[in-house]
Amino acid sequence: MDDADLKKLLRFTITEKRVIEKLQIPPDAFLPLLFSIRFGGDWSLRKNSSRFMAIKEKVTRFDEDEMIGRTLEIVYLFLNPRIISEEGTVYRFEKCGSRNERELVSRPYRVVVDGDYILRAVLDPLDLKIRLKRLEKPLRFTGSGAYGVAHEMEHLEGEESEGTPFWEFEYEIEE
């Protein structure tokens, strides 16, 4: 990293500190959001009796006339999240940091989740903005967002899903 980029990174980090202060949330609560922004994916953190979770969704908008589009990343940060309801079951492969390989697990298809504090961050790749807004109501996630909620809530509860390892599958050649 050259000097100019290092200065930009430091300026960005100082801005994050100011944002945390303005939002009036504990600095540790911001970490899952920060990790989702910087590294991608869903993240969670337990600190003493507090729990923090960031769930990332992607929305692509494409203009057929102009033939240009963008993918917005929407990250929801929950302080002390609570699952209100779950519906359906989807079987899918997941890999967690504590496992070496992916495993087949079951997750809910829909979840409704609430928290003591909910923040939405929208990352726009065209105008280089991260727009933050506090939300006041429970959120409904479907599909990959719901899987992410269920997975991160397991981490927050100190649990780990037991899945079927890939080596339990059999290859079948179709003719």
C-alpha positions in Angstrom: 0.0 0.0 0.0 1.5 3.4 -1.0 1.5 6.5 1.2 -1.6 8.1 -0.5 -3.7 4.9 0.0 -2.6 4.6 3.6 -3.7 8.2 4.3 -7.0 7.5 2.7 -7.5 4.4 4.8 -6.6 6.3 8.0 -9.0 9.1 7.1 -11.8 6.5 6.4 -11.1 4.8 9.8 -11.3 8.1 11.6 -14.6 8.8 9.9 -15.9 5.4 11.1 -15.1 6.4 14.6 -17.1 9.6 14.2 -20.0 7.7 12.7 -20.0 5.3 15.7 -20.1 8.2 18.1 -22.9 9.9 16.1 -25.0 6.7 16.1 -24.4 6.3 19.8 -23.7 2.6 19.7 -21.0 0.7 21.4 -17.8 0.6 19.3 -17.8 -3.2 19.4 -21.3 -3.3 17.9 -20.0 -1.7 14.7 -17.5 -4.5 14.1 -19.9 -6.9 12.3 -21.0 -4.1 10.0 -17.4 -3.0 9.4 -16.4 -6.6 8.5 -19.3 -7.0 6.1 -18.3 -3.8 4.4 -14.5 -4.5 4.3 -14.5 -8.3 3.8 -18.0 -9.2 2.6 -20.4 -11.7 4.0 -22.4 -12.0 7.3 -20.7 -11.5 10.6 -21.6 -11.8 14.3 -20.0 -11.0 17.6 -20.7 -11.7 21.3 -19.3 -9.4 23.8 -20.2 -10.0 27.5 -24.1 -10.1 27.5 -24.4 -8.2 24.2 -24.8 -9.7 20.8 -24.2 -8.0 17.4 -25.0 -9.3 13.9 -24.6 -8.0 10.4 -26.5 -9.6 7.5 -25.7 -8.7 3.9 -28.0 -8.8 0.9 -27.3 -7.8 -2.7 -29.6 -6.0 -5.1 -28.6 -5.6 -8.8 -30.2 -2.8 -10.8 -29.6 -2.8 -14.6 -30.8 -0.3 -17.2 -31.5 -2.2 -20.4 -31.5 0.9 -22.5 -28.1 2.2 -21.2 -26.7 -1.3 -20.7 -25.2 -0.4 -17.4 -26.0 -1.4 -13.9 -24.8 -1.7 -10.3 -25.1 -4.1 -7.4 -26.0 -2.4 -4.2 -24.9 -4.1 -1.0 -27.3 -3.7 1.8 -26.0 -4.6 5.3 -28.3 -4.7 8.3 -26.7 -4.4 11.7 -28.6 -5.8 14.7 -27.8 -5.1 18.3 -29.1 -8.0 20.5 -31.0 -9.6 17.6 -34.0 -11.9 18.3 -35.7 -14.2 15.8 -39.4 -13.7 16.0 -40.5 -16.3 13.5 -39.1 -18.9 11.0 -40.9 -20.6 8.1 -40.0 -23.4 5.7 -36.8 -25.5 5.4 -34.1 -25.3 2.8 -31.2 -27.7 2.5 -28.0 -26.1 1.4 -24.2 -26.3 1.7 -22.4 -24.1 4.1 -18.8 -23.6 5.2 -18.1 -22.0 8.5 -14.7 -20.7 9.6 -14.4 -23.5 12.2 -14.9 -26.3 9.6 -12.5 -27.3 6.9 -15.2 -28.3 4.3 -18.7 -27.4 3.4 -21.5 -29.4 4.9 -25.1 -30.0 4.0 -27.4 -28.2 6.6 -31.0 -27.2 6.9 -32.0 -23.6 7.3 -35.3 -21.7 7.4 -36.5 -20.2 4.2 -38.0 -17.1 5.9 -37.2 -15.4 9.2 -38.4 -12.3 10.9 -35.8 -10.7 13.1 -35.9 -7.8 15.5 -33.3 -6.2 17.7 -32.7 -3.5 20.3 -31.2 -1.4 17.5 -31.3 -2.0 13.7 -29.1 0.0 11.3 -29.3 -0.3 7.5 -26.1 0.5 5.5 -26.5 0.7 1.7 -23.2 0.6 -0.3 -23.5 2.2 -3.7 -20.6 1.4 -6.1 -21.4 4.2 -8.5 -21.5 7.2 -6.1 -19.1 5.7 -3.5 -21.5 6.3 -0.7 -22.4 4.2 2.4 -25.8 5.4 3.4 -26.8 4.7 7.0 -30.3 4.7 8.4 -31.8 3.5 11.7 -34.8 1.2 11.3 -37.5 0.9 13.9 -39.3 -2.3 13.0 -38.6 -6.1 12.7 -37.2 -7.2 9.3 -38.2 -10.1 7.1 -35.5 -12.0 5.3 -36.1 -14.6 2.6 -33.6 -17.0 1.0 -30.0 -16.3 1.5 -30.6 -13.5 4.0 -32.7 -15.9 6.1 -29.9 -18.5 5.9 -27.4 -15.9 7.1 -29.6 -14.9 10.0 -30.0 -18.5 11.2 -26.3 -19.2 10.8 -25.1 -16.1 12.6 -27.7 -16.6 15.4 -26.2 -20.0 16.0 -22.8 -18.4 16.5 -24.3 -15.8 18.9 -26.0 -18.6 20.9 -22.7 -20.6 21.1 -24.1 -23.4 18.9 -22.9 -25.0 15.8 -25.0 -26.7 13.2 -24.1 -30.4 12.6 -24.4 -31.0 8.9 -23.7 -33.9 6.5 -20.2 -33.8 5.1 -19.8 -33.9 1.4 -18.1 -37.3 1.4 -21.4 -38.8 2.4 -22.6 -38.1 -1.2 -22.1 -40.5 -4.1 -21.1 -39.6 -7.6 -23.5 -40.7 -10.2 -22.7 -40.4 -13.9 -25.8 -39.8 -16.1 -25.8 -41.3 -19.6 
